[in-house]
Amino acid sequence: MSTGKNHPEALTHVLTDDPVVALTFDDGPNPSSTPRILEILAAHRARATFFMIGVRAYQHGELVARVKRDGHAIGNHSWDHPSFPFISHVERIDQIQRCQEALAPHGEPLFRPPYGHQDFESWSDVDSMGYRVVTWKLSAGDWEPKDGPGMAEEVIRRLEPGKIILFHDGLFDAPDHRCFARDSTIVAVELLLARLAGRFRFVTVPELLRFGVPQGKRWTYTEDKEGLNRLTRLDGPARQYV
């Protein structure tokens, strides 16, 4: 879906007066937390979009199928979560293709950059492969050690129609091991849906696009390599950038 633009954009929200918002979840599927989130969504008749990591989708194919079967959308979040501005053109294409294969036949042409990192070259590669880059307008900040009620309250306070909200049903890497547990996220999602019942509808990103005019933001963001190199993983050594 080449746009002809000469700057990197990302979908963050739509302009609408309808009381609809899009919950999104990154870094899954997680065999512990993703099923719990699916149960909460089902109980509240809410739909969401899951931006999955290919290596995890490959390991948990039945969970990928369940997410789709439950009525949610699935997007591409790369094969193993590198910062795209710091890898080569060839690596970026490979990351997207391998994840696409792991998600098949359930994936949508939606891509969320790992860490939200994007520059013109990485955006161009994603765009050339027919993907829409989707980031967010509102983040729960749940990659940090936060309590669930506090996260829910902050999201509710800042929520407006048409916004895309970022949560994580897993974490691929994090500043320290305290961050990997998803209990606070699960509490926050349940409180959010319960308190907003009857006030907002929670829809997938493709559904959200039907309710209003898509809003793209010039999205250029990277982090220093030293910060990335300090991240840790639960299931193996973290990637190191040189």
Summary of the structure (lengths in Angstrom):
residues: 242
radius of gyration: 16.7
end to end distance: 32.6
largest distance: 50.2
contacts: 814
relative contact order: 0.24
helix: 38%
strand: 21%
